[in-house]
Amino acid sequence: MNTGELMDYEALLSQMAGLKAEKEQVFSGINAEVAKTRAIRLQLAKLRLATRQAGDFPQPREIEARMEQLEFRIATTAYTPSAEKALLKEIEKERRTLNAAKQAYQSRLEFQQKRKELHETEAVLKALDSRLLSLRTQMAELHKQ
């Protein structure tokens, strides 16, 4: 080997070492994203269960509007004590329903946020996979030289 060939060989070795180091970084990134994906999927399963257990409630805004209507009716209309008491019980029932509806709504929001986070993580994984494929192709080309 002459000096020119030796320099080319050293340059190839240097390039290969750089690609291997980058490949290791991509592998560690993939491993981290896979662990993150697993954790998110586990959280999604728990949130899905919590959402189902919370039940199906109307939007909290709708319940608040009904409560305001009932309170307005009580304030503006003269009722017998028993009728007013019945309306107050109905307002209290709506208040309990409102609390449950808020919890269900919060569960649905958390579920949607986790799904979005999962999609983002999967997109990162896809990008890392394509980068890994690119590195492998470059390394194969260098091996041919």
Accessible surface in RSA format (square Angstrom, percent):
REM  Atomic radii and reference values for relative SASA: ProtOr
REM  Chains: A
REM  Algorithm: Lee & Richards
REM  Probe-radius: 1.40
REM  Slices: 20
REM RES _ NUM      All-atoms   Total-Side   Main-Chain    Non-polar    All polar
REM                ABS   REL    ABS   REL    ABS   REL    ABS   REL    ABS   REL
RES MET A   1   167.88  86.9  87.05  57.6  80.83 192.4  81.32  69.1  86.56 114.7
RES ASN A   2    95.93  66.2  83.85  81.0  12.08  29.1  43.13 103.8  52.80  51.0
RES THR A   3   100.19  71.3  94.97  96.3   5.23  12.5  61.77  83.0  38.42  58.1
RES GLY A   4    42.57  52.5   0.00   N/A  42.57  52.5  36.31  99.6   6.26  14.0
RES GLU A   5    93.72  53.8  89.42  67.7   4.29  10.2  33.92  65.6  59.80  48.8
RES LEU A   6    81.46  45.4  81.46  58.3   0.00   0.0  81.46  57.2   0.00   0.0
RES MET A   7   124.67  64.6 119.27  78.9   5.39  12.8  97.44  82.8  27.22  36.1
RES ASP A   8    94.62  66.3  92.60  92.2   2.02   4.8  23.44  55.2  71.18  71.0
RES TYR A   9   105.19  49.1 102.70  58.4   2.49   6.5  67.20  50.5  37.99  46.8
RES GLU A  10    93.30  53.6  88.79  67.2   4.51  10.7  30.37  58.7  62.93  51.4
RES ALA A  11    55.76  51.3  46.94  72.4   8.82  20.1  54.27  76.4   1.49   3.9
RES LEU A  12    43.60  24.3  42.56  30.4   1.04   2.6  42.87  30.1   0.73   2.0
RES LEU A  13    92.87  51.7  88.73  63.5   4.14  10.4  89.19  62.6   3.68   9.9
RES SER A  14    76.21  64.4  62.17  83.0  14.04  32.3  32.03  68.2  44.18  61.9
RES GLN A  15   102.50  57.3  93.90  68.6   8.59  20.5  35.94  76.5  66.56  50.5
RES MET A  16    20.56  10.6  20.56  13.6   0.00   0.0  20.56  17.5   0.00   0.0
RES ALA A  17    59.37  54.6  50.84  78.5   8.53  19.4  55.03  77.5   4.33  11.5
RES GLY A  18    41.05  50.6   0.00   N/A  41.05  50.6  35.30  96.9   5.74  12.9
RES LEU A  19    23.98  13.4  23.32  16.7   0.66   1.7  23.35  16.4   0.62   1.7
RES LYS A  20   106.43  51.9 105.90  65.0   0.53   1.3  52.56  47.3  53.87  57.4
RES ALA A  21    58.13  53.4  49.51  76.4   8.62  19.6  56.01  78.9   2.11   5.6
RES GLU A  22    57.82  33.2  55.92  42.3   1.90   4.5  20.75  40.1  37.07  30.3
RES LYS A  23    47.05  23.0  47.05  28.9   0.00   0.0   5.67   5.1  41.39  44.1
RES GLU A  24   106.87  61.4 103.18  78.1   3.70   8.8  44.64  86.4  62.23  50.8
RES GLN A  25   130.08  72.7 120.74  88.2   9.35  22.3  40.34  85.9  89.74  68.1
RES VAL A  26    11.32   7.5   9.48   8.6   1.84   4.4  11.32   9.8   0.01   0.0
RES PHE A  27    64.48  32.3  64.48  39.9   0.01   0.0  64.48  39.1   0.01   0.0
RES SER A  28    68.08  57.5  59.20  79.0   8.88  20.5  46.44  98.9  21.65  30.3
RES GLY A  29    22.57  27.8   0.00   N/A  22.57  27.8  22.45  61.6   0.12   0.3
RES ILE A  30    22.59  12.9  22.59  16.8   0.00   0.0  22.59  16.3   0.00   0.0
RES ASN A  31   100.38  69.2  93.40  90.3   6.97  16.8  26.87  64.7  73.51  71.1
RES ALA A  32    60.42  55.6  47.18  72.8  13.25  30.1  55.23  77.8   5.19  13.8
RES GLU A  33    30.32  17.4  30.27  22.9   0.06   0.1   1.45   2.8  28.87  23.6
RES VAL A  34    45.90  30.2  45.57  41.3   0.33   0.8  45.82  39.8   0.08   0.2
RES ALA A  35    57.77  53.1  50.23  77.5   7.55  17.2  52.58  74.0   5.19  13.8
RES LYS A  36    97.33  47.5  89.93  55.2   7.40  17.6  49.19  44.3  48.14  51.3
RES THR A  37    10.78   7.7  10.78  10.9   0.00   0.0  10.78  14.5   0.00   0.0
RES ARG A  38   167.24  70.2 160.54  81.8   6.70  16.0  58.40  79.8 108.84  66.0
RES ALA A  39    50.37  46.3  42.92  66.2   7.45  16.9  48.91  68.9   1.46   3.9
RES ILE A  40     4.48   2.5   4.48   3.3   0.00   0.0   4.48   3.2   0.00   0.0
RES ARG A  41   124.24  52.2 118.03  60.2   6.21  14.8  43.70  59.7  80.53  48.8
RES LEU A  42   105.93  59.0 101.13  72.3   4.80  12.1 105.32  74.0   0.61   1.6
RES GLN A  43    72.98  40.8  71.74  52.4   1.24   3.0  23.91  50.9  49.07  37.2
RES LEU A  44     8.89   4.9   8.89   6.4   0.00   0.0   8.89   6.2   0.00   0.0
RES ALA A  45    50.24  46.2  42.91  66.2   7.33  16.7  44.20  62.2   6.04  16.0
RES LYS A  46   133.10  64.9 125.81  77.2   7.29  17.3  81.15  73.0  51.95  55.3
RES LEU A  47    27.24  15.2  27.09  19.4   0.15   0.4  27.24  19.1   0.00   0.0
RES ARG A  48    95.43  40.1  94.68  48.3   0.75   1.8  23.47  32.1  71.95  43.6
RES LEU A  49   102.76  57.2 101.14  72.4   1.62   4.1 102.50  72.0   0.27   0.7
RES ALA A  50    40.33  37.1  34.76  53.6   5.57  12.7  37.39  52.7   2.94   7.8
RES THR A  51    31.40  22.3  28.78  29.2   2.62   6.2  28.78  38.7   2.62   4.0
RES ARG A  52   176.61  74.2 150.87  76.9  25.74  61.3  59.45  81.2 117.16  71.0
RES GLN A  53   136.25  76.2 101.08  73.9  35.16  83.7  42.64  90.8  93.60  71.0
RES ALA A  54    31.44  28.9  10.52  16.2  20.91  47.6  23.04  32.4   8.39  22.2
RES GLY A  55    33.09  40.8   0.00   N/A  33.09  40.8  27.91  76.6   5.18  11.6
RES ASP A  56   143.00 100.2 108.69 108.2  34.31  81.1  38.66  91.0 104.34 104.1
RES PHE A  57    56.31  28.2  45.29  28.0  11.03  28.7  47.25  28.6   9.07  25.9
RES PRO A  58    50.31  36.7  37.33  34.0  12.98  47.2  49.56  40.9   0.74   4.6
RES GLN A  59    58.21  32.6  57.17  41.8   1.05   2.5  16.32  34.7  41.89  31.8
RES PRO A  60    15.29  11.1  15.29  13.9   0.00   0.0  15.29  12.6   0.00   0.0
RES ARG A  61   163.95  68.8 158.36  80.7   5.58  13.3  73.47 100.4  90.48  54.8
RES GLU A  62    89.75  51.5  83.46  63.1   6.30  15.0  37.26  72.1  52.49  42.9
RES ILE A  63     0.00   0.0   0.00   0.0   0.00   0.0   0.00   0.0   0.00   0.0
RES GLU A  64    64.03  36.8  62.94  47.6   1.08   2.6  19.81  38.3  44.21  36.1
RES ALA A  65    47.03  43.2  43.34  66.9   3.69   8.4  45.89  64.6   1.13   3.0
RES ARG A  66    93.07  39.1  92.20  47.0   0.88   2.1  52.43  71.7  40.64  24.6
RES MET A  67    17.95   9.3  17.95  11.9   0.00   0.0  17.95  15.3   0.00   0.0
RES GLU A  68   115.35  66.2 110.55  83.6   4.80  11.4  37.18  71.9  78.17  63.8
RES GLN A  69   116.48  65.1 112.16  82.0   4.32  10.3  37.96  80.8  78.52  59.6
RES LEU A  70    10.58   5.9  10.58   7.6   0.00   0.0  10.58   7.4   0.00   0.0
RES GLU A  71    73.84  42.4  69.16  52.3   4.68  11.1  30.13  58.3  43.71  35.7
RES PHE A  72   135.97  68.0 130.94  81.1   5.03  13.1 135.37  82.1   0.59   1.7
RES ARG A  73   112.23  47.1 111.88  57.0   0.36   0.8  41.20  56.3  71.04  43.1
RES ILE A  74    32.18  18.3  22.14  16.5  10.04  24.2  22.14  15.9  10.04  27.2
RES ALA A  75    85.99  79.1  45.41  70.1  40.58  92.3  54.62  76.9  31.37  83.1
RES THR A  76    83.65  59.5  44.81  45.4  38.84  92.6  47.51  63.8  36.14  54.6
RES THR A  77    67.32  47.9  55.77  56.5  11.55  27.5  43.00  57.8  24.31  36.8
RES ALA A  78   104.06  95.7  68.45 105.6  35.60  81.0  77.98 109.8  26.07  69.1
RES TYR A  79    66.77  31.2  40.64  23.1  26.13  68.0  37.05  27.8  29.72  36.6
RES THR A  80    85.85  61.1  80.01  81.1   5.83  13.9  78.71 105.7   7.13  10.8
RES PRO A  81   117.35  85.5 106.30  96.9  11.05  40.2 113.04  93.3   4.31  26.8
RES SER A  82    84.22  71.2  73.00  97.4  11.22  25.9  53.07 113.0  31.15  43.6
RES ALA A  83    37.31  34.3  29.01  44.8   8.30  18.9  36.38  51.2   0.94   2.5
RES GLU A  84    64.43  37.0  64.43  48.7   0.00   0.0   6.68  12.9  57.74  47.1
RES LYS A  85   127.02  62.0 125.21  76.8   1.81   4.3  69.64  62.7  57.38  61.1
RES ALA A  86    58.67  53.9  49.80  76.9   8.86  20.2  53.61  75.5   5.05  13.4
RES LEU A  87    15.81   8.8  15.81  11.3   0.00   0.0  15.81  11.1   0.00   0.0
RES LEU A  88    92.11  51.3  87.03  62.3   5.08  12.8  87.24  61.3   4.87  13.1
RES LYS A  89   135.31  66.0 128.47  78.8   6.84  16.3  79.72  71.8  55.58  59.2
RES GLU A  90    77.57  44.5  73.08  55.3   4.49  10.7  22.28  43.1  55.28  45.1
RES ILE A  91     8.90   5.1   8.90   6.6   0.00   0.0   8.90   6.4   0.00   0.0
RES GLU A  92    72.76  41.8  72.65  55.0   0.12   0.3  32.32  62.5  40.44  33.0
RES LYS A  93   126.02  61.5 125.79  77.2   0.23   0.5  68.63  61.8  57.39  61.1
RES GLU A  94    24.09  13.8  24.02  18.2   0.06   0.2   0.16   0.3  23.93  19.5
RES ARG A  95    94.88  39.8  94.88  48.4   0.00   0.0  38.40  52.5  56.49  34.2
RES ARG A  96   142.25  59.7 135.11  68.9   7.14  17.0  66.87  91.4  75.38  45.7
RES THR A  97    37.23  26.5  32.69  33.1   4.54  10.8  20.16  27.1  17.07  25.8
RES LEU A  98    15.79   8.8  15.79  11.3   0.00   0.0  15.79  11.1   0.00   0.0
RES ASN A  99    83.12  57.3  80.70  78.0   2.42   5.8  23.48  56.5  59.64  57.6
RES ALA A 100    33.41  30.7  28.86  44.5   4.55  10.4  31.12  43.8   2.29   6.1
RES ALA A 101     0.02   0.0   0.00   0.0   0.02   0.1   0.00   0.0   0.02   0.1
RES LYS A 102    96.75  47.2  92.31  56.6   4.45  10.6  50.45  45.4  46.30  49.3
RES GLN A 103   128.01  71.6 122.51  89.5   5.51  13.1  41.60  88.5  86.42  65.5
RES ALA A 104     0.50   0.5   0.50   0.8   0.00   0.0   0.50   0.7   0.00   0.0
RES TYR A 105    72.72  34.0  72.72  41.4   0.00   0.0  41.18  30.9  31.54  38.9
RES GLN A 106    91.53  51.2  91.53  66.9   0.00   0.0  31.97  68.0  59.57  45.2
RES SER A 107    19.77  16.7  18.82  25.1   0.95   2.2   0.72   1.5  19.05  26.7
RES ARG A 108    60.15  25.3  59.25  30.2   0.90   2.1  42.55  58.2  17.60  10.7
RES LEU A 109    62.71  34.9  62.61  44.8   0.10   0.2  62.61  44.0   0.10   0.3
RES GLU A 110    67.08  38.5  66.07  50.0   1.00   2.4  19.46  37.6  47.61  38.9
RES PHE A 111    32.68  16.3  32.68  20.2   0.00   0.0  32.68  19.8   0.00   0.0
RES GLN A 112   108.27  60.5 102.43  74.9   5.84  13.9  34.63  73.7  73.64  55.9
RES GLN A 113   119.18  66.6 113.44  82.9   5.74  13.7  40.19  85.6  78.99  59.9
RES LYS A 114    49.34  24.1  49.34  30.3   0.00   0.0  27.23  24.5  22.10  23.5
RES ARG A 115   117.09  49.2 117.01  59.6   0.08   0.2  14.99  20.5 102.10  61.9
RES LYS A 116   134.68  65.7 130.51  80.1   4.17   9.9  76.80  69.1  57.88  61.6
RES GLU A 117    57.06  32.8  55.51  42.0   1.55   3.7  20.73  40.1  36.33  29.7
RES LEU A 118    20.38  11.3  20.38  14.6   0.00   0.0  20.38  14.3   0.00   0.0
RES HIS A 119   105.54  57.7  98.85  68.7   6.69  17.1  77.12  79.5  28.42  33.1
RES GLU A 120    93.30  53.6  88.72  67.1   4.58  10.9  44.38  85.8  48.92  39.9
RES THR A 121     3.92   2.8   1.66   1.7   2.26   5.4   2.17   2.9   1.75   2.6
RES GLU A 122    56.49  32.4  53.19  40.2   3.30   7.9  26.23  50.7  30.26  24.7
RES ALA A 123    60.71  55.8  49.93  77.1  10.78  24.5  54.81  77.2   5.91  15.6
RES VAL A 124    67.36  44.3  64.70  58.6   2.66   6.4  67.29  58.5   0.07   0.2
RES LEU A 125    28.59  15.9  28.59  20.5   0.00   0.0  28.59  20.1   0.00   0.0
RES LYS A 126   157.61  76.9 152.67  93.7   4.94  11.8  98.37  88.5  59.24  63.1
RES ALA A 127    60.88  56.0  50.44  77.8  10.43  23.7  57.03  80.3   3.85  10.2
RES LEU A 128    37.73  21.0  37.50  26.8   0.23   0.6  37.73  26.5   0.00   0.0
RES ASP A 129    75.81  53.1  70.40  70.1   5.41  12.8  24.48  57.6  51.33  51.2
RES SER A 130    68.34  57.7  58.54  78.1   9.80  22.6  46.52  99.1  21.82  30.6
RES ARG A 131    82.83  34.8  79.49  40.5   3.34   8.0  42.70  58.4  40.13  24.3
RES LEU A 132    13.48   7.5  13.48   9.6   0.00   0.0  13.48   9.5   0.00   0.0
RES LEU A 133   119.54  66.6 118.33  84.7   1.21   3.1 119.13  83.7   0.41   1.1
RES SER A 134    40.85  34.5  32.81  43.8   8.03  18.5  26.53  56.5  14.32  20.1
RES LEU A 135     0.00   0.0   0.00   0.0   0.00   0.0   0.00   0.0   0.00   0.0
RES ARG A 136   116.36  48.9 110.05  56.1   6.32  15.0  37.94  51.9  78.42  47.5
RES THR A 137    75.15  53.5  69.98  70.9   5.18  12.3  58.81  79.0  16.34  24.7
RES GLN A 138    73.43  41.1  70.47  51.5   2.95   7.0  30.82  65.6  42.61  32.3
RES MET A 139    16.77   8.7  16.77  11.1   0.00   0.0  15.54  13.2   1.23   1.6
RES ALA A 140    48.16  44.3  41.89  64.7   6.26  14.2  46.85  66.0   1.31   3.5
RES GLU A 141    87.86  50.4  87.48  66.2   0.38   0.9  32.28  62.4  55.58  45.4
RES LEU A 142    22.07  12.3  15.47  11.1   6.60  16.6  15.47  10.9   6.60  17.8
RES HIS A 143   132.22  72.3 102.49  71.2  29.72  76.0  71.51  73.7  60.71  70.6
RES LYS A 144   162.18  79.1 123.02  75.5  39.16  93.2  86.48  77.8  75.70  80.6
RES GLN A 145   142.09  79.5  87.18  63.7  54.91 130.7  42.63  90.8  99.46  75.4
END  Absolute sums over single chains surface
CHAIN  1 A    10530.3       9427.7       1102.7       6039.7       4490.6
END  Absolute sums over all chains
TOTAL         10530.3       9427.7       1102.7       6039.7       4490.6
